[in-house]
Amino acid sequence: MKKVLFIVSLLLFMSFSASAAFAEYGEGTWKSLDEMNEKRFGFDAAMFNENIYVFGGQTDSGKSNSVEMYNPINDTWTEAFELPYPYVGRGAATVNDAVYLFGPRETIYFNPETCTTLNSDDCYNYAEAMKYEGQETTTRADDKFKGKYATTVLGDYIYIIGGTYGGENGEPTKEVLTFNTTDGTWSESTEQSQLNVERNGAKAVTVDGKIYVMGGWDHPYVGTSKSASQKTYLDTVEMYDPAQNTWTVIGNMPNPKANFAATVIDGSIYIIGGTGANDHGYIDIFDTKSQTWDSVKINSDVYKKNKSQLASISIDGGFILIGGKYATKDHSATTEMYFPEIIPTTTFDIHFVSGLSQQYELTQSKINNFMDWYESADGKNGTSSDYYILTKDNKTHYIPHALIEMFSYPAIEDPDDGIPEFAKEDGLQIMLQSGMEKTYDMNTDSFKSWYHMPDSPFYGIQDEDENRMNYFIHDKIELFITD
């Protein structure tokens, strides 16, 4: 029988992909900041020397070429300067000592701190315009220029990902354009280095040397070239590995959407706002290490209504949301800051009858969920006899109920009601089926009462030497000895 138990217990080390997230997130903290001077949406933003700049967009006056600057230190927006032309739905990126903008006739780059007046033509530098199907764009009409694309930076290169050609009615593309900031030249993607899915209105970010693009549409931004039933919001996530020069589909977002904000904090991608078929009252969080998603409900008097076509900037361990458009079509000048709350984990040990043991990092709520499952997973009420835990390396361990003999985690200063207090009075020696032994100096009356008439399948003892709570499974105790 012991051989059978040993073979079965090895099943817990079989690994599977899972959609459950490893980290656990709280509601976080919201803060209202100074508002922009103009309401705007459909713009992009970039950070330069600790100040945030927003470029163009759609305002109450129409398509705008105005630039505003936000100073996070004194929480103020000021009018900065004007662009050479209106700038809507285009990308902005900061590389080294310049901000790059990609317009319909040329690529411009500049140090925004030298553009000190509203008439600032002298501060701009001009580079080669984007290519369109292998042709220069300098003589092409504005409505043939690529738009609604995603922009991100990797090293000295700026990536222009997806989007549409031919204006707002243009079809989405898989194409990826790359701008080399060291020599001012463009390169086009090959069939190998294109996206797997045509998309516009998507977002892209860079994390640890890889690019992630997600969401968007598979149809024109506006227009009627596809029926309503064919206009699909995308939830697919693709990752670009520059070493392989390929894009790989790695999963799906919790909510298909487009025109949302995306930013990176501590290796995780935070997504908020946008348009789509599902509820947007959540922040969706993608852990790039485990490639898993979590969602946090927005419960804030600051971010009260969902917005799309807004901008986001990561700063000081949080992110700032700027402007956008409400579902009512009203524009916004608001600036909101969000600080995420990551709930701490603790070490949780599970010991099996075979003698094997496994250690996990779990939040207290997940530990409580495990204990609730163990109490109910005895074949009653249809509760599963296996419990799964997602590990840091994105593997899922399935824990068989029948093979657990003990579990433990660090002791807390004020144990919950029902957990025996530590008291050095008697001696208690517990021997488990695996051969493990534990010895305690404690009052044994409560333990003996529980063992003979168990009101729970496990019993918790605070181990003062190890500073842990050890929970013993009733049916796996082979022998106990008291003084």
DAQUIJO-V406070 format. One record per residue. N is the residue number from 1. PSI is psi as a letter, one per 40 degrees, with the letter a starting at -180 (* if undefined). OMEGA is omega in whole degrees, 0 to 359 (NA if undefined). D_CENTER is the distance of its C-alpha to the mean C-alpha in whole Angstrom. Layout:
[[N;PSI;OMEGA;D_CENTER] [N;PSI;OMEGA;D_CENTER]]
This chain:
[[1;d;181;46] [2;d;178;44] [3;d;179;43] [4;d;181;42] [5;d;181;40] [6;d;180;39] [7;d;181;38] [8;d;184;36] [9;d;177;34] [10;e;180;33] [11;d;182;31] [12;e;181;28] [13;e;171;27] [14;h;187;26] [15;i;180;23] [16;i;172;21] [17;i;181;18] [18;i;180;16] [19;e;179;13] [20;i;183;13] [21;i;179;10] [22;d;181;12] [23;i;176;10] [24;h;189;11] [25;i;175;10] [26;a;184;13] [27;d;182;14] [28;a;184;14] [29;h;178;17] [30;i;177;17] [31;h;175;20] [32;h;178;22] [33;i;179;24] [34;i;180;26] [35;i;175;26] [36;i;177;27] [37;d;178;31] [38;i;170;30] [39;h;181;28] [40;i;173;26] [41;i;179;23] [42;f;179;23] [43;i;173;23] [44;i;183;21] [45;i;177;20] [46;i;178;20] [47;h;180;21] [48;h;180;24] [49;f;173;26] [50;e;173;24] [51;i;181;25] [52;h;179;22] [53;h;173;24] [54;i;189;24] [55;h;171;26] [56;b;183;28] [57;a;178;26] [58;h;179;28] [59;a;178;30] [60;d;181;33] [61;e;182;35] [62;a;180;34] [63;h;191;32] [64;i;171;32] [65;e;183;32] [66;i;178;32] [67;h;175;29] [68;i;180;28] [69;h;177;27] [70;h;176;25] [71;h;183;26] [72;d;183;24] [73;d;180;27] [74;e;175;29] [75;f;179;27] [76;i;171;29] [77;h;175;29] [78;i;173;32] [79;h;187;33] [80;c;182;33] [81;a;181;34] [82;i;176;34] [83;i;181;33] [84;d;183;36] [85;i;176;35] [86;i;190;33] [87;h;183;29] [88;h;175;27] [89;f;179;24] [90;i;183;24] [91;i;174;22] [92;i;181;22] [93;i;176;21] [94;h;175;22] [95;h;180;24] [96;b;187;26] [97;f;181;29] [98;i;170;28] [99;h;181;26] [100;h;175;26] [101;i;186;27] [102;g;185;28] [103;a;185;30] [104;e;183;33] [105;d;182;35] [106;i;170;34] [107;h;178;31] [108;i;175;32] [109;i;188;31] [110;i;170;32] [111;h;186;31] [112;d;180;30] [113;e;176;32] [114;e;178;36] [115;g;191;35] [116;e;180;37] [117;i;181;39] [118;d;176;38] [119;g;196;40] [120;f;182;38] [121;d;185;39] [122;e;185;41] [123;e;186;37] [124;i;168;36] [125;i;186;36] [126;h;178;36] [127;i;182;35] [128;h;178;35] [129;i;176;33] [130;i;172;31] [131;i;178;33] [132;h;182;33] [133;f;175;34] [134;e;183;36] [135;i;175;38] [136;i;184;38] [137;e;189;36] [138;d;181;39] [139;e;184;41] [140;i;178;39] [141;i;183;38] [142;d;185;35] [143;e;175;34] [144;e;182;34] [145;i;180;31] [146;h;179;28] [147;i;179;25] [148;f;180;22] [149;i;174;21] [150;i;184;17] [151;h;173;18] [152;i;184;16] [153;h;173;18] [154;h;184;19] [155;b;179;22] [156;e;185;25] [157;i;174;24] [158;h;183;22] [159;h;176;21] [160;h;197;22] [161;h;178;20] [162;a;181;21] [163;a;180;23] [164;i;169;26] [165;i;177;30] [166;f;177;33] [167;a;186;31] [168;d;178;29] [169;e;184;31] [170;i;179;30] [171;i;178;29] [172;i;185;25] [173;i;173;25] [174;e;190;24] [175;i;174;25] [176;h;175;23] [177;i;181;25] [178;h;179;25] [179;h;179;27] [180;h;184;28] [181;e;181;29] [182;d;180;31] [183;e;175;34] [184;f;182;33] [185;i;180;33] [186;i;170;31] [187;i;182;30] [188;i;179;29] [189;i;172;27] [190;i;177;29] [191;d;179;29] [192;d;187;27] [193;e;175;25] [194;i;172;24] [195;i;174;21] [196;d;185;21] [197;h;171;21] [198;h;181;22] [199;i;167;20] [200;i;184;20] [201;e;180;18] [202;i;174;15] [203;i;179;13] [204;i;176;12] [205;i;178;11] [206;h;179;12] [207;h;175;11] [208;f;174;14] [209;e;177;16] [210;i;181;15] [211;h;177;14] [212;h;175;11] [213;i;187;12] [214;i;173;11] [215;a;182;13] [216;a;175;17] [217;i;169;20] [218;f;182;23] [219;i;177;25] [220;i;180;27] [221;d;171;25] [222;a;179;29] [223;i;189;32] [224;f;182;33] [225;e;174;33] [226;i;178;31] [227;i;182;32] [228;d;182;30] [229;e;181;29] [230;e;182;28] [231;g;191;26] [232;h;167;22] [233;h;185;19] [234;i;173;17] [235;e;183;14] [236;i;178;14] [237;h;177;12] [238;i;179;14] [239;h;178;14] [240;h;176;17] [241;h;183;19] [242;d;179;21] [243;d;179;24] [244;e;183;24] [245;f;181;24] [246;i;174;22] [247;h;179;19] [248;h;174;18] [249;h;186;16] [250;e;178;14] [251;a;185;13] [252;i;174;12] [253;i;177;10] [254;d;183;11] [255;h;175;13] [256;h;183;14] [257;i;176;15] [258;i;176;16] [259;f;178;16] [260;i;174;13] [261;i;178;12] [262;h;179;9] [263;i;186;8] [264;h;174;8] [265;h;176;8] [266;f;175;10] [267;e;177;8] [268;i;181;4] [269;h;180;3] [270;h;182;4] [271;h;181;7] [272;i;176;10] [273;a;179;13] [274;i;177;15] [275;i;181;18] [276;a;186;18] [277;e;188;20] [278;i;180;18] [279;h;180;17] [280;f;179;15] [281;f;183;15] [282;i;164;12] [283;h;177;8] [284;h;187;6] [285;h;181;2] [286;h;176;3] [287;h;186;5] [288;d;180;7] [289;d;179;10] [290;e;182;11] [291;f;179;9] [292;i;184;8] [293;i;168;6] [294;i;179;7] [295;i;178;8] [296;h;179;10] [297;h;178;14] [298;h;179;15] [299;g;190;18] [300;i;171;19] [301;e;180;22] [302;d;177;21] [303;g;190;18] [304;d;185;21] [305;i;180;21] [306;i;178;18] [307;i;174;18] [308;i;180;18] [309;f;177;19] [310;i;179;18] [311;i;178;16] [312;i;179;14] [313;h;176;15] [314;h;183;13] [315;h;172;16] [316;f;178;17] [317;e;176;14] [318;a;174;13] [319;i;180;13] [320;h;174;15] [321;h;187;16] [322;h;171;19] [323;a;179;21] [324;a;182;21] [325;h;178;23] [326;i;178;23] [327;d;178;24] [328;e;181;27] [329;e;176;27] [330;i;177;28] [331;i;182;27] [332;i;173;25] [333;e;188;25] [334;i;173;23] [335;h;183;21] [336;i;178;19] [337;h;181;17] [338;h;172;14] [339;h;181;13] [340;i;175;11] [341;h;177;13] [342;h;185;12] [343;h;184;15] [344;i;179;17] [345;i;175;18] [346;i;182;22] [347;h;182;23] [348;h;182;25] [349;h;173;28] [350;h;179;29] [351;h;185;33] [352;i;183;34] [353;d;179;38] [354;e;186;38] [355;e;177;37] [356;i;175;34] [357;i;180;31] [358;i;183;27] [359;h;182;25] [360;i;172;21] [361;h;184;19] [362;i;171;19] [363;i;181;18] [364;d;180;21] [365;d;177;20] [366;d;174;20] [367;d;177;23] [368;d;178;24] [369;d;179;23] [370;d;182;25] [371;d;176;28] [372;d;178;28] [373;d;184;28] [374;d;181;30] [375;d;185;33] [376;e;186;33] [377;f;180;32] [378;f;180;36] [379;e;181;36] [380;i;174;37] [381;f;176;35] [382;e;181;33] [383;h;182;31] [384;i;178;29] [385;e;176;31] [386;i;177;28] [387;h;181;25] [388;i;179;22] [389;h;177;19] [390;h;182;16] [391;i;182;17] [392;d;181;15] [393;f;175;16] [394;f;173;15] [395;i;180;18] [396;h;177;19] [397;h;177;23] [398;h;188;25] [399;h;179;27] [400;h;182;31] [401;d;189;32] [402;e;187;36] [403;e;179;35] [404;h;176;33] [405;e;179;36] [406;i;169;34] [407;i;184;31] [408;i;174;30] [409;i;184;28] [410;i;181;29] [411;i;176;31] [412;i;185;30] [413;d;180;33] [414;g;183;34] [415;i;177;34] [416;i;175;33] [417;h;179;36] [418;e;177;38] [419;h;185;37] [420;h;175;40] [421;i;178;41] [422;h;179;42] [423;h;182;46] [424;g;181;48] [425;d;182;51] [426;i;175;51] [427;h;178;50] [428;h;177;48] [429;h;182;47] [430;h;177;45] [431;h;183;45] [432;i;184;42] [433;d;182;43] [434;e;186;41] [435;e;177;44] [436;i;177;41] [437;i;176;43] [438;h;181;42] [439;h;181;45] [440;i;166;44] [441;h;186;47] [442;i;171;46] [443;h;187;48] [444;e;184;48] [445;d;182;49] [446;d;180;46] [447;d;181;45] [448;d;178;48] [449;d;178;48] [450;d;185;45] [451;d;183;46] [452;d;178;49] [453;g;187;47] [454;h;172;43] [455;e;177;41] [456;i;180;38] [457;e;179;38] [458;i;182;36] [459;h;183;38] [460;h;177;36] [461;h;178;38] [462;h;179;37] [463;h;185;38] [464;d;182;39] [465;d;182;39] [466;e;183;36] [467;f;180;34] [468;i;169;32] [469;h;178;33] [470;h;180;34] [471;h;183;34] [472;h;180;37] [473;h;186;37] [474;d;187;41] [475;e;181;42] [476;e;176;41] [477;h;183;43] [478;d;183;46] [479;i;168;48] [480;i;185;48] [481;h;177;51] [482;i;177;52] [483;*;NA;54]]
